[in-house]
């Protein structure tokens, strides 16, 4: 084997990323020396406010947005809720939301709750996906009605990495004067985005997905888009989100966005090469394994592979013995015996859906790590299949 099992091999970057050392360095002064409140009138606090202004500009540059279109939040989930609930309050006469069957729980659960638990009856259209995880744009167009308040469609799926044509979908929504939101938590930093050239009204991102800290997110609000705050309070964020700013994390996110722009080429070449090497090696060396998701229309760092007749939780536990970190496409790791709603929506066979593993890489992964995983996984799967009453060695 090419690597020591004592070293952590981290391939779970769609769950969270390590904070880049450069980000830590950028944050530290604002955790120690520069502790003033950025809203204060004095110079000591004012210099902190200037640093936030710079971070806002760095984030806007990565997104192809204007700095005043950036609203800091606590996370991607808050950004998602803010966008959707703002649209519903803006257009109280409308009660229809269009989304997909494969959204992150941040959107899925909110829509479920709006449909079931709120006093007002909301109608949710959840668009299906094909077996490769892609969406039918014509079906999306047909789903829009005069009662549609907002569309919320993720840019990249968190489990499979499959990309949705959100720019085209936003154009279609614009034709009907319907607001469009995209959860771009997985996409930002991994692919070029230029919001100036789109009709997207709202975009959500989360810092800990691109080597910034946890607990900091952004909601992009397109200039001219009607907006009602989710959190009211002081005048922070131009009155769009009350609460004293999470200064150090904002500074860190700004730095992370600058690094993401610099690493975009590596993300789409070296990281993609490592992903393909891992994916092809696993599919070639392990029988009854299959790729979940479109082979091309996806993020460069993500592969989701099912190993038939074994449980994802058991695979992860055995991988953990070798300090290999990945995640299961099945929700069984959270106590449920039901497979992932994403894989169910794609029609992945039951015998495969339970045994799906998502590997998500970053610029910090190496060829040595990929080779170690390739050397380790076949024996793990073979051992588990020996224990499976459903496995017949062909």
N, C-alpha and C positions, 0 to 999 in steps of 0.2 A: 504494500500500500504506500501511497506517495506522501501521506501526511500523518502526523502523530495524532492518535485519538485523544491526547490530552489537550489539544488545541480546539477551541470552539470554532466550528464551521457554520457560519451564520448565513442561512439562505431563506430567511423569513422577513425580507425587507418590505413586503407589502403589508405586514402587520405593524412593524415599526423599524426605524433605521437607527444606527448609531449616530450620535451627534458628531459632526465633523470637528476635528481638532481646531480648525480655523474658526469655527462657530463658537466653540468654548472660549477661545481667546478674545473674540469680539464681545462676548457677553460679560466676561469677568469684571471689567471696570464698572459696569452698571449694577453689579451685585456687591461692590465694595465702595469705591470712591465716589461714584456719581449716583448718589441715592436720592437726589431731589425729585420732587413731584413735577412732572413735565407741564402741569397746568399752573404751576406757581408763577407769580409775577417777577420773582427775583432771578438774577442771572444764574445762580446755582441750579435752579430747576429748569430755567430756560434752555440751558445747554443740553439737557436731557431731551427736551422737546425738539431741539434741532436734530438730535441723533435719531429720534423716531421719524422725523420728516425724511431723513436720508434713507432709512430702512424702507419707508413707504415707497420711495422712488425706486429702490432696488427691486422690490417686489413687482411694482408696476412695469418695470423694464422687462422682467422675465415673462410677464403675461401679455405684453404689448398693450398695456392699458395706461390711463392717466393716473397720477398719484392720488388725486381726489376721488377716484373710483374705488379705492382700496379701503375696506372697513376691517379693523382688527377684531377678532372674536376669540373665544377660548379654544375652539376646535372645529373640525369639519362638520360635526353633528350640529353644533349651534348654528353654523353658517347655513346648512341645509334647512333647518327648521325656520330660521329667520326669513329666508327667501320665500319659502312656500307659504308660511303664515302671513307674510307681508302681502303677497298677491291676493290671498283670500280676503284679507281685510280691505285691500284696495278696491276689489270688485265684489262687494258683498252680495250682489245680485247673481253672481255666478257660483255654481256649486260642483263644477267638474274639474278633475285633475287627470292628466295623462302621464303615465309613468311606465315602467317595465316590470316584468316578473323577476328580474335578476338584480334589482337595486340593492345597495348596501342597506343593512338594517336602519341606518340613520334616516333614510327616506322611506323604506318599506314599512317600518313600524309606525312612523308618523302617519302615513297614509292609511294604514290599517286602523289606527286609533281615530282618525278623522271620520272614517267611514262607519265606525261602530259605536264609539263612545261619546262623541260630541252631541250637543243638543240639536245642532243643525245637520241635516242629512246631506253628506257629500257623496258624490258618485265618482268612483275611481276606475279608470280604464288602465289595466295592466297589460301592456303589449307583450305578446309571446316572442320567443326567439327561436331561430332555427337550430338544428342539431349541432351546428358549429358555433352557436352562441351569438350569431349576427341577427340584425333586426331588419324587417321589411319596411322600407321608407314609405311605400305606397299604403301599406296598412296603417302606418302612423298618420299619414295625411287624412285618411278616411276616418280616423278616430276623433279628429278635432270637430268641435261643435261651437255654436254661439255661446254656450254656457261654460266653455273651457276657460278657467281663470289662469292656469299655469301648466306648463309642461316641465317635468323634472326627469331628465334622462342622464345617467352617468356617462362620462366621456370614456372611461376604461373600466372594465369589470375587475373588481378586486380579487376574484378567485381565478379567473381564466386569463385576464389581461386583454380580452377581446375589446376592440375599439368600436364605438358607435359613431355614426356620421352626424355628430351633434351640430356641426356648422350648417350642413344642409337642412337638418331638422329645424334649426333656429330660423332659417330663412323661410321655411314653410309656415312656422308659427307666426312670424312677422307679417306674412301675407294676410293672416286672419286676426291681426292685432292681439295676439296671445303672448303673454310673457313666457320666456324660456329660461329655465335653470338647469345647469349641469353640475353634478358632483364630480369634480375633476381631481379629487384627492389623490388618485393613483396616477393620473396623467401628468400633472404639473412636475416639471423637472426631468421628465423622461422623454418628452417629445416637444418640438417647437409649437408654441401657441402665440397667436397674434390676435387678441380680442378686438383690436381696432377694425379688423377685416371681417368681423362676424356680426350677427344680430343677436348674440347671446346677451341676455339681460342680467343674469346672476351666475356667478361661478364660485364654487366652494373649494378651498384647499386647506390642508392641515400640515403644520410644520414638521411633525415627527415622521412624515412619509418622505421627506427630502433632506434628512440629516440636520434638522433643526430640533429644538426641544419639543416635548409633549406639552400640551396645554396652551398652544397658540395656533390660531387659524386665521383665515381671511375669507371675507365675503366680498367678491367683486360686484359692484352695483353700477351698471352702465349709466353714464350720464344721461339724464332725462327720464330714467325709469322711475315710475312712482314707487315710493318706499315708505313703509311704516315700521319703526324700530321694534325689535323683539324685547330689548332691555332698555327701559327708560331710566333716566337719572340726570347726571350732569351733562355738560356740553361736549364731552369727549367724542372723538370720531365725528366731528361736525354735527353733533346731535343725533347721530344714527346708532350709537351703542354706548349707553352710559356705563360708568365704572372706571376707576383708575387703571391706567394702562399697565399691562404686564411688560414693563420696559425691557428687561434683559432678554426675554424671549422674543420680543419684537425685533430687537437688534440682531439676535441670533438668526431669526428667520430671514431678515434682510441679507445677511451674509450668506446664508444657505442658498438663497435665490441667485446671488452672484456666482457662487460656486457651481450651481446647477447649470447656469448658462455656459460657464467655462467647460463643464464636463459633458455637455450635450453630445458632442461628437463621440466621446468614449462610450457613453451610454448606448448609443445606437450602432457602435462598431464592436468594441472589445467586449462589453457586457453581453451584447447580443450573440457574439461568437461563443462566449462561455455558456450562455443559455442553450444555444443550439448543440454544442458539444455534449452537454449534460443530457439534454433531451434525447438526442439521437442515440447516445450510448445506452441509456436506460431502455429505450424502446427496442433496441437491437439485442440487448443481452438478457432481457427478462421477458419470457413468453407471456401471452395474454395480458399485455400492457397496451394502453391506448392513450392518445393525446386528447384532452378535452379542450375544445375551442378552435377557432380558425387558425390555421398554421401560419398565416401571414398578417392578417388584420388584427394585430395585438401589440401589446407593449414589448419592448425589446428585452425586458428582464424577467418575464414571467412564463413559466410552463406549469401546466396542471396535468398530471398523469395518473390514470387509474390502473391499479393492479388488481385484476379480478380475483375474487374468492378470498380476499383477506380484508381485515378491518383497518381503516386508516388510523385509528387510535393505537392499535397494536403496532403498526408500522412505526409510528412516531415514538412510541416507548422504546422500541428496539433501536431506532436511530439515535435516540437520546443517550443510549449507552456508549455511543461513539462520539458524543458531543456534536451531532449534526442537528441543526435547528431548521425545521421547515414547519409547515402547517397542513392540516387536513382539509380537504374539500368537503368533508363531512362534518356535520354539527355534533357528532358523537363526543367530541372533546369537551363539549359544554354540557354533557349529560343526556343528550337526546340520541335516540337510536335512529332518528330520521336522517337521511342523507341531505346534503346541501340543497337549499331551494334553487340555487343557480343550476346545479346539475340536473335536478328534477325538471326544471323548465326546459333544459336542453334535451331531455329524453335519454339521458345516459342510463344504460341498463342497471337494474338494481344490483346485480352481481359486481358491477364496476364502481357504482357511485359511492358505495361505502368504503372502497379502498383507494380513494383519490388523495394524492399528495400535491400540494402546491409548493414549488420551489420558486423563490423570488430573489434575484441577485442584485448586487449593487457594484459600484466602482471599486469597492474594497475587496471583492472576491477575486480569487486567483485560479490559475489552471491547476495548481497543486491541489486545491480544495475540491475542484470538480473531479479530478482523477481519484481522489480519496472516496468521494461519494459513489463514483462509478464502480470502484472496487468493492465497496461495502454493501450496496443495495441488493445485488442479486442473491447473496447468501441470506440476507434478512427476509426477503420475500419467499425464497425457497423454504426456509425454516418455518415460516408462518403457514405456508400452504400445506406442509406436512401435517399440521394440526387441524386443517380445515376439512370438515366432513364433505364439502362440496367440490374439493379439488381432485381432478383426475389428471395425473401427469401424462401428457401426450408425447 
